[in-house]
Amino acid sequence: MGKIFCVMGKSSTGKDTIYKKILDNSELSLERIVTYTTRPIRQGEQNGVEYYFTDEEGYKALSASGKIVEERVYNTVHGPWRYFTVDDENIRENADYLVIGTLEAYSGLRKYFGENRVCPIFVTVDDGVRLQRALDREKQQENPKYEELCRRFLADAADFSPEKISEAGIDKFFINNDLQECIAEIVEYINMNK
């Protein structure tokens, strides 16, 4: 049975960069699980790459069809934004996958696919570094959403509390102070758990 490696961590820890670099490693032969969201697409993002972007009606149709594996909703300053994984028949039992998610997503994936099939990759970095990275990224947007940046940063403290991390059974962390070193550690972990 194939494995699903779930990359997670607070915002601006480098999850997207790590995710892309790990997928580019042809020796790992990992396939992507692209999740869905109702949030607006950011400058530089592509539908079907970072996420499948949909609206509330698209979400409701998928929910009514019973295809949602796990979901979260965030009440942002711009209204509710949904993030969810869909069993869209692209996830085969004998392949290994990489997905980006949250603790909730990770727990939902484990419940749906089985605890032995889903492996955590929890990325962390100092909060000051995270905040600066988030600010630098937001400044590059055509219409920066600083209020949402602050809301997300503060929400991460609750969403990724030590208690919730412990409840999810996560005890291995990958510190992203040096990107190449962090990726090398993750590659070794994936190879050991395939």
C-alpha positions as CSV (number, residue, x, y, z in Angstrom):
1,M,0.0,0.0,0.0
2,G,1.3,3.5,-0.9
3,K,2.0,6.2,1.6
4,I,0.7,9.8,1.8
5,F,3.3,12.2,3.2
6,C,1.6,15.3,4.6
7,V,3.7,18.5,4.8
8,M,2.4,20.8,7.4
9,G,3.4,23.7,9.7
10,K,2.5,27.2,10.5
11,S,2.2,29.8,7.7
12,S,5.5,31.0,6.1
13,T,7.6,28.1,7.4
14,G,8.6,27.3,3.8
15,K,6.1,24.5,3.2
16,D,5.3,25.4,-0.4
17,T,9.0,25.6,-1.3
18,I,9.8,22.4,0.4
19,Y,6.8,20.7,-1.2
20,K,7.9,21.7,-4.7
21,K,11.5,20.7,-4.1
22,I,10.5,17.3,-2.8
23,L,8.2,16.7,-5.7
24,D,11.0,17.6,-8.1
25,N,13.1,14.8,-6.6
26,S,12.6,12.2,-9.2
27,E,14.2,9.5,-7.1
28,L,11.3,9.7,-4.6
29,S,8.6,9.1,-7.3
30,L,6.0,11.0,-5.3
31,E,2.7,12.1,-6.9
32,R,0.8,15.2,-5.8
33,I,-2.5,15.5,-4.1
34,V,-3.8,18.9,-5.0
35,T,-6.3,20.2,-2.4
36,Y,-9.1,22.6,-3.1
37,T,-9.9,26.1,-1.7
38,T,-12.5,28.8,-2.0
39,R,-10.0,31.5,-1.2
40,P,-9.0,33.9,-4.1
41,I,-6.1,32.9,-6.2
42,R,-2.9,34.9,-5.4
43,Q,-0.7,36.5,-8.0
44,G,1.6,33.9,-9.4
45,E,-0.6,30.9,-8.5
46,Q,-2.1,28.6,-11.0
47,N,-5.3,26.6,-10.8
48,G,-4.5,22.9,-10.3
49,V,-1.0,23.6,-9.2
50,E,-1.1,25.1,-5.7
51,Y,-4.8,24.4,-5.3
52,Y,-7.9,23.7,-7.3
53,F,-9.6,27.1,-6.9
54,T,-13.4,27.0,-6.7
55,D,-16.2,29.0,-5.2
56,E,-18.9,28.3,-2.6
57,E,-21.2,26.7,-5.2
58,G,-18.4,24.4,-6.3
59,Y,-17.7,23.5,-2.7
60,K,-21.4,22.7,-2.1
61,A,-21.6,20.5,-5.2
62,L,-18.6,18.5,-4.1
63,S,-19.9,18.2,-0.5
64,A,-23.4,17.1,-1.8
65,S,-21.7,14.4,-3.9
66,G,-19.9,13.0,-0.7
67,K,-16.5,13.4,-2.2
68,I,-14.9,15.6,0.5
69,V,-12.3,13.6,2.5
70,E,-11.6,16.4,5.1
71,E,-12.2,20.1,5.3
72,R,-11.5,23.3,7.2
73,V,-13.1,26.7,7.1
74,Y,-11.4,30.0,8.2
75,N,-13.4,33.1,8.9
76,T,-11.1,35.6,7.4
77,V,-11.4,39.4,7.2
78,H,-12.5,38.8,3.6
79,G,-15.2,36.2,4.5
80,P,-15.0,32.4,4.9
81,W,-12.3,30.6,3.0
82,R,-12.6,26.8,2.8
83,Y,-9.7,24.4,2.3
84,F,-10.5,20.7,1.6
85,T,-9.3,17.4,0.1
86,V,-11.5,15.7,-2.4
87,D,-11.5,12.0,-3.3
88,D,-11.5,12.8,-7.0
89,E,-10.3,9.4,-7.9
90,N,-6.7,10.6,-8.5
91,I,-5.5,8.9,-5.3
92,R,-4.5,5.4,-6.1
93,E,-3.8,2.8,-3.3
94,N,-0.4,1.6,-4.7
95,A,1.2,5.1,-5.3
96,D,3.1,7.4,-2.9
97,Y,1.9,10.9,-2.6
98,L,2.8,14.3,-1.2
99,V,0.3,16.8,0.1
100,I,0.3,20.1,2.0
101,G,-2.1,20.4,4.9
102,T,-2.8,21.4,8.4
103,L,-3.1,19.3,11.6
104,E,-6.8,19.0,10.9
105,A,-6.1,17.9,7.4
106,Y,-3.5,15.4,8.5
107,S,-5.9,13.9,11.1
108,G,-8.7,13.8,8.5
109,L,-6.5,12.1,6.0
110,R,-5.4,9.5,8.6
111,K,-9.0,8.8,9.5
112,Y,-10.1,8.4,5.9
113,F,-7.0,6.5,4.4
114,G,-5.7,4.8,7.6
115,E,-3.1,5.7,10.2
116,N,-0.4,3.5,8.6
117,R,-0.8,5.1,5.2
118,V,-0.4,8.8,6.2
119,C,3.0,10.1,7.5
120,P,3.6,13.6,9.0
121,I,6.2,16.1,7.8
122,F,6.0,18.9,10.3
123,V,8.1,22.0,9.2
124,T,8.9,24.6,11.8
125,V,10.9,27.8,12.0
126,D,11.3,30.7,14.5
127,D,8.2,32.9,14.7
128,G,10.2,36.1,14.0
129,V,11.5,34.6,10.8
130,R,8.0,33.4,9.8
131,L,6.5,36.9,10.3
132,Q,9.2,38.5,8.2
133,R,8.8,35.9,5.4
134,A,5.0,36.5,5.5
135,L,5.4,40.3,5.3
136,D,7.9,40.1,2.5
137,R,5.6,37.8,0.5
138,E,2.5,39.9,1.1
139,K,4.4,43.1,0.0
140,Q,4.8,41.5,-3.4
141,Q,1.0,41.1,-4.0
142,E,-0.8,43.7,-6.1
143,N,-3.3,44.2,-3.3
144,P,-1.5,43.2,0.0
145,K,-3.8,41.8,2.6
146,Y,-2.0,42.7,5.8
147,E,-5.0,42.2,8.1
148,E,-5.4,38.6,6.8
149,L,-1.6,38.1,7.3
150,C,-2.0,39.1,11.0
151,R,-5.1,37.0,11.5
152,R,-3.4,34.0,10.0
153,F,-0.2,34.5,12.1
154,L,-2.2,34.7,15.3
155,A,-4.5,31.8,14.4
156,D,-1.5,29.6,13.9
157,A,-0.7,29.8,17.6
158,A,-4.0,28.2,18.4
159,D,-4.2,25.9,15.4
160,F,-0.7,24.5,16.0
161,S,-0.6,24.5,19.8
162,P,1.7,22.0,21.5
163,E,-1.4,20.2,22.8
164,K,-2.9,19.8,19.3
165,I,0.4,18.7,17.8
166,S,0.7,16.1,20.6
167,E,-2.9,14.9,20.1
168,A,-2.1,14.4,16.4
169,G,0.7,12.1,17.5
170,I,3.4,14.2,15.9
171,D,6.8,14.0,17.6
172,K,9.2,14.6,14.6
173,F,10.0,18.1,13.4
174,F,12.0,19.5,10.5
175,I,13.5,22.9,11.3
176,N,13.7,25.0,8.2
177,N,16.6,27.3,9.1
178,D,18.7,26.0,6.2
179,L,16.5,24.9,3.2
180,Q,18.9,22.4,1.7
181,E,19.6,20.7,5.1
182,C,15.9,20.6,5.9
183,I,15.1,19.0,2.5
184,A,17.8,16.4,2.9
185,E,16.4,15.4,6.3
186,I,12.9,15.1,4.8
187,V,14.1,13.0,1.9
188,E,15.8,10.6,4.3
189,Y,12.6,10.4,6.3
190,I,10.5,9.7,3.3
191,N,12.9,7.0,2.1
192,M,12.8,5.3,5.5
193,N,9.0,5.4,5.6
194,K,8.1,4.3,2.1
